[in-house]
Amino acid sequence: MPPVIALEHIEKRFANGLLALQDVSLQVGATEFISLLGPSGCGKSTVLRLAAGLDSASAGHITAPAVSADAVADTACVFQDATLMPWASVFDNVWLPLRLAGVSRAQAQERIQSALLSVGLKDFAQAFPAELSGGMKMRTSIARALVTQPRVLLMDEPFAALDEFTRQRLNGDLLDWWQARPLAVLFVTHSVFEAVFLSQRVLVMGARPGRVIAEVAIDQPYPRSPAFRLSARHAQACAEITQALESAQANP
């Protein structure tokens, strides 16, 4: 089966002359969970924006649903900021992408309720963002992404601003949501521990101009319990990734 996302020899140079990415190649399979990890400024978010069709490459070729005008709706994005409308209820925030697609509130109701149930917010449909915790706001943002039933979920450090307990709980929940539907996930993070817990493969990027310098396969079956974080395999994978990051900094 061909990959749902493929970047081939991508270069990205901004208008000010900054070379952000150089010769970046990566693939994400139709049901894979891939994490992208690297130092600040290495171009991780730029890769995500290219895959989301929010920006264009200076050179190279991109295959992704969002790059095809006929398949933009197949891609959903979740960012570090939940970006909720403060004047709208949780229900109406989740309805937004369907509303923009011309789906009425009544037509969308069943899908919205199902999405809220899946993220544990069934009883908060009429709450407003100001009444929610940080974790609940992020759950709302994820429900808004899942309600469109995308083929690809792009996530840019969605849990970075949360406390460690909430972050670990959402890590586990995210894996449950991913396993419950045929979905490709490309997940950007600064956390080695988070990347190893979540992913089938971790792609390590070097400092700008960003490029993929290492790939570490996490050969641990799902579902993954919290005990995996304390396992020898988790520690080994974290050590491999940390070594790759240190090597990139020593040899830019």
C-alpha positions as CSV (number, residue, x, y, z in Angstrom):
1,M,0.0,0.0,0.0
2,P,1.5,3.4,-1.0
3,P,2.2,5.9,1.8
4,V,-0.5,8.5,2.5
5,I,2.2,11.2,3.1
6,A,5.5,11.2,1.2
7,L,8.0,14.1,1.1
8,E,10.7,13.5,-1.4
9,H,13.9,15.6,-1.4
10,I,12.1,18.6,0.0
11,E,13.8,22.0,0.2
12,K,12.1,25.0,1.8
13,R,13.6,28.5,1.5
14,F,11.6,31.4,2.9
15,A,11.3,34.8,1.2
16,N,14.0,36.3,3.5
17,G,16.5,33.8,2.2
18,L,16.4,31.5,5.2
19,L,16.9,27.8,4.2
20,A,14.7,26.0,6.7
21,L,14.7,22.5,5.1
22,Q,17.2,20.7,2.9
23,D,16.8,17.3,1.2
24,V,14.0,16.1,3.6
25,S,12.5,12.8,2.7
26,L,10.0,10.8,4.8
27,Q,6.9,8.6,4.4
28,V,3.9,7.9,6.6
29,G,1.8,4.8,5.9
30,A,-2.0,4.9,5.9
31,T,-2.3,3.7,9.5
32,E,1.1,4.6,10.9
33,F,1.9,6.7,14.0
34,I,5.1,8.6,13.3
35,S,6.7,11.2,15.5
36,L,9.0,14.0,14.3
37,L,11.5,15.1,16.9
38,G,14.4,17.6,16.9
39,P,15.8,20.8,18.3
40,S,13.9,24.1,18.2
41,G,14.1,25.7,14.8
42,C,15.0,22.6,12.9
43,G,11.8,22.8,10.7
44,K,9.5,20.2,12.3
45,S,6.5,22.6,12.1
46,T,7.4,23.5,8.6
47,V,7.3,19.9,7.6
48,L,3.8,19.7,9.1
49,R,2.7,22.8,7.3
50,L,3.8,21.3,4.0
51,A,2.0,18.1,4.7
52,A,-1.1,20.1,5.6
53,G,-1.0,22.0,2.4
54,L,-0.6,25.3,4.3
55,D,2.7,26.1,2.6
56,S,4.6,25.0,-0.5
57,A,8.1,23.6,-0.9
58,S,10.8,25.4,-2.8
59,A,12.0,22.1,-4.3
60,G,11.1,18.4,-4.2
61,H,7.8,16.6,-4.4
62,I,5.0,16.2,-1.8
63,T,2.3,13.5,-1.8
64,A,-0.5,14.1,0.8
65,P,-4.3,14.4,0.8
66,A,-4.2,18.1,1.7
67,V,-2.0,18.9,-1.3
68,S,-4.7,17.5,-3.6
69,A,-7.6,20.0,-3.9
70,D,-10.0,17.1,-4.0
71,A,-8.9,15.7,-0.7
72,V,-8.3,18.6,1.7
73,A,-11.0,17.4,4.0
74,D,-9.1,14.2,4.5
75,T,-6.6,16.0,6.7
76,A,-7.1,17.5,10.2
77,C,-4.6,19.5,12.3
78,V,-4.2,20.0,16.0
79,F,-1.9,22.6,17.3
80,Q,-0.3,23.5,20.7
81,D,-3.0,26.1,21.2
82,A,-6.5,24.6,21.2
83,T,-7.7,27.6,19.1
84,L,-11.3,27.4,20.4
85,M,-13.8,30.1,19.8
86,P,-14.4,31.5,23.3
87,W,-18.0,32.6,22.6
88,A,-19.1,29.2,21.3
89,S,-20.0,26.0,23.3
90,V,-17.9,22.9,23.1
91,F,-20.6,21.4,20.8
92,D,-20.4,24.4,18.4
93,N,-16.6,24.4,18.5
94,V,-16.6,20.8,17.4
95,W,-19.3,21.5,14.8
96,L,-17.2,24.2,13.1
97,P,-15.4,22.2,10.4
98,L,-18.7,20.4,9.5
99,R,-20.5,23.8,9.5
100,L,-17.9,25.2,7.1
101,A,-18.5,22.2,4.9
102,G,-22.2,22.9,4.7
103,V,-23.4,20.3,7.3
104,S,-26.3,21.6,9.4
105,R,-26.3,21.5,13.2
106,A,-29.0,18.9,13.1
107,Q,-27.2,16.8,10.5
108,A,-24.0,17.0,12.4
109,Q,-25.4,16.2,15.9
110,E,-24.8,12.5,15.9
111,R,-21.2,12.8,14.7
112,I,-20.5,15.5,17.2
113,Q,-21.9,13.6,20.1
114,S,-19.9,10.5,19.0
115,A,-16.7,12.6,18.8
116,L,-17.3,14.1,22.3
117,L,-18.0,10.7,23.7
118,S,-14.8,9.3,22.3
119,V,-12.7,12.1,24.0
120,G,-14.6,11.9,27.3
121,L,-16.5,15.2,27.0
122,K,-20.1,13.9,26.5
123,D,-21.3,15.8,29.5
124,F,-19.6,19.1,28.5
125,A,-21.3,19.8,25.2
126,Q,-22.8,23.0,26.4
127,A,-19.8,24.2,28.4
128,F,-17.7,27.2,27.1
129,P,-13.9,27.2,26.8
130,A,-13.5,29.4,29.8
131,E,-15.1,26.7,31.9
132,L,-12.6,24.0,30.8
133,S,-9.2,22.9,32.0
134,G,-6.3,22.9,29.6
135,G,-6.6,19.2,29.0
136,M,-10.4,19.5,28.3
137,K,-9.7,22.3,25.8
138,M,-7.2,20.1,24.0
139,R,-9.7,17.2,24.0
140,T,-12.2,19.6,22.4
141,S,-9.7,20.5,19.8
142,I,-9.0,16.8,19.1
143,A,-12.8,16.1,18.9
144,R,-13.1,18.9,16.3
145,A,-10.3,17.2,14.3
146,L,-11.8,13.7,14.6
147,V,-15.4,14.7,13.8
148,T,-14.3,15.2,10.1
149,Q,-13.3,11.6,10.0
150,P,-9.9,12.4,8.4
151,R,-7.4,10.0,6.9
152,V,-4.5,12.0,8.2
153,L,-4.1,13.7,11.6
154,L,-1.3,16.3,11.9
155,M,-0.4,17.3,15.5
156,D,2.1,20.1,16.3
157,E,3.1,19.7,20.0
158,P,-0.5,19.4,21.1
159,F,0.3,18.5,24.8
160,A,3.4,20.7,25.3
161,A,1.6,23.3,27.5
162,L,0.0,20.7,29.8
163,D,1.1,19.3,33.1
164,E,2.9,15.9,33.0
165,F,0.0,13.9,34.5
166,T,-2.5,15.3,32.0
167,R,0.0,14.9,29.2
168,Q,0.6,11.2,29.9
169,R,-3.1,10.6,30.2
170,L,-3.8,12.2,26.8
171,N,-0.9,10.2,25.3
172,G,-2.7,7.0,26.3
173,D,-6.1,8.4,25.1
174,L,-4.6,9.5,21.8
175,L,-3.3,5.9,21.1
176,D,-6.8,4.6,21.8
177,W,-8.4,7.1,19.4
178,W,-5.8,6.3,16.7
179,Q,-6.4,2.5,17.1
180,A,-10.2,3.0,16.9
181,R,-10.1,4.3,13.4
182,P,-8.0,3.9,10.2
183,L,-5.8,7.0,10.6
184,A,-2.3,8.2,9.8
185,V,-0.7,10.4,12.5
186,L,2.3,12.7,12.1
187,F,3.1,14.0,15.5
188,V,5.6,16.8,16.3
189,T,7.1,16.9,19.7
190,H,10.2,18.0,21.7
191,S,9.9,15.2,24.1
192,V,11.9,12.0,23.5
193,F,9.9,10.2,26.1
194,E,6.6,11.1,24.5
195,A,7.8,10.2,21.0
196,V,8.9,6.7,22.1
197,F,5.7,6.0,24.0
198,L,3.4,7.0,21.2
199,S,5.2,6.0,18.0
200,Q,5.9,3.1,15.7
201,R,8.8,5.1,14.2
202,V,10.5,8.2,15.4
203,L,12.2,10.5,12.8
204,V,15.0,12.6,14.3
205,M,15.7,16.0,12.6
206,G,19.0,17.8,12.7
207,A,19.5,21.6,13.2
208,R,18.6,24.0,10.5
209,P,18.6,23.5,7.6
210,G,16.4,20.7,8.8
211,R,16.8,17.2,7.5
212,V,16.1,13.7,8.8
213,I,19.2,12.4,10.4
214,A,18.0,9.2,12.1
215,E,15.0,6.8,12.3
216,V,14.3,4.7,15.3
217,A,11.7,1.9,15.1
218,I,9.8,1.3,18.3
219,D,9.0,-2.4,18.0
220,Q,6.6,-2.5,20.9
221,P,3.0,-3.8,20.4
222,Y,-0.1,-1.8,21.1
223,P,-2.0,-1.1,23.3
224,R,0.8,0.4,25.4
225,S,0.3,0.7,29.1
226,P,1.9,3.2,31.4
227,A,4.3,0.4,32.4
228,F,6.0,0.7,29.0
229,R,7.5,4.0,30.1
230,L,9.4,2.1,32.8
231,S,10.5,-0.8,30.5
232,A,14.0,-1.5,29.2
233,R,12.9,-1.1,25.6
234,H,11.6,2.4,26.3
235,A,14.9,3.3,27.9
236,Q,16.9,1.8,25.1
237,A,14.9,3.7,22.4
238,C,15.2,7.0,24.4
239,A,18.9,6.5,24.6
240,E,19.2,5.8,20.8
241,I,17.2,9.0,20.0
242,T,19.2,11.1,22.5
243,Q,22.4,9.9,21.0
244,A,21.2,10.8,17.5
245,L,20.3,14.3,18.8
246,E,23.6,14.8,20.5
247,S,25.5,13.6,17.4
248,A,23.6,16.1,15.2
249,Q,24.5,19.0,17.6
250,A,28.1,18.0,17.7
251,N,28.3,17.6,13.8
252,P,25.9,20.2,12.4
